[in-house]
Amino acid sequence: GDVSLQLRHLIEQAAVVKHGIYIMYIDLATFFPAIDRQVLRMHEVLHGLPEEVLDIVARVYGDGLSDVDAVDCRYDSAAGLGGAFKCRMGALMGDVLSPDKAKLLLNSVIVALRVTTQGVRLWGAKPETSGELWRCISQMAFADDHASAFTAECELQAAWQVWRAWTVSMGTKLGVKKKLKCAVTGVAYEGGKAVSVTDPLLEMSDGKFVPFLKHWEWYKHLGKRTRADGVYISADRAQLKDKFRAANARLKKLRHASRREFCMVADALINGSGSFYAQTSDLSWKQAEEAEAGFRNVFNHKFHRVRGSARVELYSGGRDALRKHVWQGALASSYALISGAMAAAEDTPQRAAARASVAMAAHKWGCRGDVLRWEFGHIKEA
């Protein structure tokens, strides 16, 4: 599941229950290039990864040991593919296994944080007996991007001391870049209104302090803009609008494609962005229709259709329809993420966060029973 699901739930839970929350974002500077590839390979073999798989990955991406094994890479942007350049960083700069490879070396600090801090209690996760512990979530990690959440400043300070000691002992640096990389933020609720917490003043080894964000300032965590107060509408709308505008701009440059081929590319560009952000963000019908309106303008111009032509030609036909509305893909993406996390066989943080989210929403709607026992027979079809 998407690890940002956990952070999204903790922030929304704080906004609903009105409890304070501190969030610390950590981004290590040049983490992957600094990794010793031979040491990493030893770790991978010890963890049971077959050497044949490691050899195949090295042949595809390069082993990161010499310029002779460098591979040709290109940047993919809204303007198209850039010029070729040599990359000798190896599999860590493109392999889908990169996040798991990073965890092999970050495992020590993750374990240290786990035994040092408690994190945020999940709504509805009160233990059945007094001898058990509340279900809590304290950290979310993907590759070298790490986020942790706490309800008390003392836990935040303890977690920061762990990170400070770990970076010094490992010879790594924090990727501080104004408020874009490492940062700390938080929110408290006074009279039901969100207010910023006091800057905890997390001092770095050079005497400077970790950048502090007010509760209304957003941080781009795993590609998604996040605010401590749980307000996502304005940030998400601007971000999604930029993505949809870029997708339609690329469609304008598409040449010599049939109607079905054109719509297939549009599905990949527009629905791809919509489905990704809809997993943990609110995509309204208005936003979805704005994106589709931009697509229809390009489509009508390309295939000489009158502006304002009937939409039924594009979206009707079920599986054989030319286009799948981005709203449809967004709903399917959100449902797939939540249902997949809830059905996980293991007790993962994603599963716990998803179940707590659904339980909290059901309680807010006035439902007190097991969701699986709900009866919908009284609801008539629209």
C-alpha positions in Angstrom: 0.0 0.0 0.0 0.9 3.7 -0.4 2.9 4.7 2.8 1.4 8.2 2.5 -1.9 6.7 3.4 -0.7 6.4 7.0 0.4 10.0 7.3 -2.9 11.2 5.6 -4.9 9.3 8.2 -2.9 10.6 11.2 -3.4 14.2 10.0 -7.1 13.8 9.3 -7.6 12.0 12.6 -6.0 14.9 14.4 -8.2 17.3 12.6 -11.4 15.3 13.5 -10.5 14.5 17.1 -8.8 17.9 17.6 -5.6 16.6 19.1 -2.2 18.1 18.4 0.3 16.5 16.2 4.0 17.1 15.3 5.4 15.9 12.0 9.1 15.6 11.1 10.2 15.1 7.5 13.7 13.7 6.9 15.4 13.6 3.5 19.0 12.4 3.3 21.4 14.3 1.0 22.9 12.2 -1.9 21.9 9.0 0.0 22.0 6.6 -3.0 25.2 7.8 -4.6 27.0 7.6 -1.3 26.1 3.9 -0.7 29.0 1.5 -1.1 27.6 -1.0 -3.7 29.7 -3.9 -2.6 28.6 -3.5 1.0 25.0 -3.3 -0.2 25.4 -6.4 -2.2 26.6 -8.3 0.9 23.5 -7.1 2.8 21.3 -8.3 0.0 22.8 -11.7 -0.2 22.6 -12.0 3.6 18.9 -11.2 3.4 18.3 -14.0 0.9 18.1 -12.1 -2.4 19.4 -14.6 -5.1 22.7 -13.5 -6.7 21.3 -14.3 -10.1 18.7 -11.5 -9.6 21.5 -9.1 -8.6 23.5 -9.9 -11.6 20.6 -9.3 -14.0 19.8 -5.9 -12.4 23.5 -5.0 -12.7 23.5 -5.8 -16.4 20.4 -3.7 -17.0 21.2 -0.6 -14.9 25.0 -0.9 -14.4 26.7 -1.9 -11.3 27.6 1.6 -10.2 31.3 0.7 -9.9 32.8 2.2 -13.1 32.1 4.5 -16.0 32.5 1.5 -18.3 29.3 0.0 -17.0 27.4 3.3 -17.1 24.0 3.2 -18.9 22.4 5.8 -21.2 19.6 7.8 -19.4 17.2 10.5 -20.4 15.1 12.9 -18.4 11.4 12.6 -19.1 9.6 15.9 -18.7 6.5 17.7 -20.0 8.7 19.1 -22.8 9.6 15.5 -23.9 12.7 13.4 -23.5 16.0 15.1 -22.8 19.4 14.3 -24.3 21.2 11.1 -23.4 23.7 11.2 -20.5 25.8 8.5 -18.8 24.7 7.4 -15.3 27.0 5.2 -13.2 24.8 5.2 -10.1 23.6 1.7 -11.0 20.4 0.1 -10.0 19.8 2.5 -7.1 18.9 5.3 -9.5 16.2 3.5 -11.4 15.6 0.0 -10.2 12.2 -0.8 -8.8 14.0 -2.5 -5.9 15.6 0.8 -4.8 13.2 1.5 -1.9 13.8 -2.0 -0.4 17.6 -1.6 -0.9 17.5 1.6 1.0 15.7 -0.1 3.9 18.6 -2.5 4.3 20.8 0.3 5.3 18.2 2.5 7.1 16.9 -0.4 9.2 19.1 0.5 12.1 17.6 4.0 12.6 14.1 2.8 11.9 14.5 0.2 14.7 16.0 2.8 17.0 13.0 5.1 16.5 10.6 2.3 17.1 12.0 1.5 20.5 12.5 5.2 21.4 9.1 6.6 20.5 5.4 5.6 20.6 3.9 7.8 17.9 0.2 8.6 17.5 -2.6 6.4 18.8 -5.0 5.2 16.1 -8.7 6.0 16.6 -10.7 3.0 17.6 -7.6 0.9 18.4 -8.1 0.8 22.2 -6.9 -2.5 23.6 -9.4 -5.0 25.0 -7.5 -5.4 28.3 -5.5 -3.0 30.4 -2.3 -5.0 29.9 -2.2 -4.4 26.1 -0.8 -1.4 24.3 -2.7 1.0 22.0 -2.1 0.5 18.3 0.1 3.4 17.2 1.9 4.6 14.1 5.1 6.7 14.5 7.0 6.6 11.2 6.5 6.2 7.4 9.5 5.4 5.3 9.9 5.0 1.5 13.5 4.8 0.1 15.4 7.6 1.8 12.3 9.7 2.5 11.1 9.4 6.1 8.3 11.0 8.0 7.4 10.6 11.6 4.4 11.8 13.7 4.0 12.4 17.4 1.5 13.9 19.8 4.1 15.1 22.3 7.0 17.4 21.7 9.2 15.3 24.0 8.8 12.4 21.6 9.7 14.6 18.7 12.9 15.8 20.5 13.8 12.2 21.3 13.3 11.1 17.7 15.4 14.0 16.5 18.3 13.0 18.8 18.2 9.5 17.3 18.5 11.0 13.8 21.2 13.4 14.8 23.3 10.6 16.3 22.7 8.3 13.4 23.7 10.7 10.6 27.0 11.5 12.4 27.8 7.8 13.0 26.9 6.8 9.5 28.7 9.8 7.8 25.6 11.0 6.1 24.1 14.5 5.9 20.5 15.8 6.0 19.2 17.2 2.7 18.3 20.7 4.1 17.1 23.0 1.2 15.1 25.8 2.7 11.7 24.2 3.5 11.7 21.7 0.6 13.7 18.8 2.1 14.1 18.3 5.9 11.4 20.2 7.9 9.3 20.0 11.0 5.8 21.2 11.4 2.8 20.8 13.8 -0.7 21.9 14.7 -2.6 22.3 17.9 -6.3 23.0 18.3 -7.7 25.7 20.5 -11.4 26.1 20.7 -11.7 23.8 17.7 -9.5 26.0 15.5 -6.1 25.0 14.1 -3.1 27.0 15.3 0.6 26.5 14.8 2.7 24.9 17.5 5.8 26.6 18.8 9.0 25.9 16.8 10.6 23.0 18.6 14.1 24.3 17.6 15.7 21.1 16.4 19.4 21.9 16.3 21.6 20.3 13.7 25.3 19.5 14.0 26.3 22.8 12.4 24.4 24.8 14.9 21.5 25.7 12.6 17.9 24.5 13.1 15.7 22.3 11.1 13.3 24.5 9.0 10.0 25.0 10.7 6.6 25.1 8.8 3.5 26.7 10.0 0.4 24.5 10.1 -0.9 26.1 6.9 2.3 25.6 4.9 2.5 22.5 2.7 5.3 20.0 2.4 5.7 17.8 -0.7 5.9 14.3 0.8 6.3 11.5 -1.7 5.1 13.8 -4.5 2.0 14.9 -2.7 1.5 18.2 -1.0 0.7 17.8 2.7 -0.4 20.2 5.4 -0.4 19.6 9.1 -3.9 21.0 9.6 -5.4 18.4 7.1 -6.5 21.0 4.6 -5.7 19.5 1.2 -8.2 21.2 -1.1 -6.3 24.3 -2.3 -2.9 22.5 -2.5 -4.3 19.5 -4.3 -6.3 21.6 -6.7 -3.3 23.6 -7.9 -1.1 20.5 -8.1 -3.6 18.4 -10.0 -4.4 21.3 -12.3 -0.8 21.6 -13.3 -0.6 17.8 -13.9 -3.7 17.8 -16.1 -2.6 20.9 -18.0 0.8 19.3 -18.7 -1.0 16.1 -19.9 -3.2 18.0 -22.3 -0.2 19.9 -23.6 1.5 16.6 -24.5 -1.6 15.4 -26.2 -1.5 18.5 -28.5 1.9 17.3 -29.8 0.7 13.8 -30.6 0.7 13.2 -34.4 -0.7 10.5 -36.7 -2.8 8.7 -34.2 -6.3 7.3 -34.7 -9.1 8.3 -32.4 -8.8 5.1 -30.3 -5.0 5.4 -30.1 -5.3 9.1 -29.1 -7.8 8.2 -26.3 -5.6 5.4 -25.1 -2.7 7.8 -24.7 -5.0 10.3 -22.9 -6.0 7.5 -20.5 -2.4 6.9 -19.6 -1.5 10.6 -19.2 -4.6 12.1 -17.6 -6.0 9.1 -15.7 -2.5 8.1 -14.6 -2.1 11.4 -12.7 -5.7 11.4 -11.5 -5.5 7.9 -10.2 -2.2 8.5 -8.4 -3.2 11.6 -6.5 -6.7 10.3 -5.8 -5.3 7.5 -3.7 -4.8 9.8 -0.8 -6.2 13.1 -2.0 -9.8 14.4 -2.7 -10.5 14.7 -6.4 -13.8 16.4 -6.8 -16.1 15.9 -9.8 -15.5 19.6 -10.7 -11.8 19.0 -10.9 -12.2 15.8 -12.9 -14.6 17.5 -15.3 -12.2 20.4 -15.8 -9.5 17.9 -16.8 -11.9 16.2 -19.2 -13.0 19.5 -20.7 -9.3 20.3 -21.5 -9.0 16.8 -23.2 -12.2 17.3 -25.2 -11.0 20.6 -26.5 -7.8 19.0 -27.8 -9.7 16.0 -29.1 -12.3 18.1 -31.0 -9.5 20.2 -32.6 -7.5 17.1 -33.6 -10.4 15.2 -35.2 -12.4 18.2 -36.5 -15.3 17.8 -34.2 -17.6 20.7 -33.5 -16.9 22.3 -30.2 -19.6 21.3 -27.7 -20.3 18.0 -29.5 -22.1 15.3 -27.6 -19.9 13.5 -25.1 -21.7 10.2 -25.4 -19.4 9.2 -28.3 -16.4 9.3 -26.0 -17.5 7.9 -22.7 -20.4 5.4 -23.6 -19.9 1.8 -24.5 -18.7 0.3 -21.3 -15.4 -1.6 -21.8 -15.4 -0.5 -25.5 -15.7 3.2 -24.8 -13.1 5.4 -26.3 -12.3 7.2 -23.0 -12.6 6.3 -19.3 -13.5 9.5 -17.4 -10.8 10.5 -15.0 -13.4 10.6 -12.2 -14.1 6.9 -12.8 -10.4 6.0 -12.5 -10.0 8.2 -9.4 -12.8 6.4 -7.5 -11.5 3.0 -8.6 -7.9 4.0 -7.5 -9.1 5.2 -4.0 -11.3 2.1 -3.5 -8.5 -0.3 -4.6 -6.0 1.3 -2.2 -8.2 1.3 0.9 -9.7 -2.2 0.2 -6.3 -3.7 -0.6 -4.8 -2.2 2.6 -7.7 -3.4 4.8 -7.5 -6.9 3.4 -3.8 -7.3 3.9 -3.0 -10.6 5.6 -0.3 -9.1 7.8 -0.9 -6.5 10.4 0.9 -3.7 8.5 0.7 0.0 9.4 -1.2 0.6 6.1 -3.8 -1.9 7.1 -4.2 -0.4 10.6 -4.5 3.1 9.1 -7.0 2.1 6.5 -9.2 0.3 9.0 -9.1 3.2 11.4 -10.0 5.6 8.7 -13.1 3.6 7.6 -14.1 3.1 11.3 -13.8 6.8 12.0 -15.8 7.7 8.9 -18.5 5.2 9.7 -18.8 6.5 13.3 -19.1 10.0 12.0 -22.0 8.9 9.8 -23.7 7.6 12.9 -23.0 3.9 12.3 -22.0 1.9 15.4 -22.1 -1.7 14.1 -19.8 -3.9 12.0 -19.5 -2.5 8.5 -19.7 -6.0 7.1 -23.2 -6.4 8.6 -24.6 -3.3 7.0 -27.9 -3.7 5.1 -28.3 -1.6 1.9 -31.6 -3.1 0.7 -33.6 0.0 1.7 -31.6 2.2 -0.6 -33.2 2.6 -4.0 -31.3 2.9 -7.2 -31.0 6.5 -8.4 
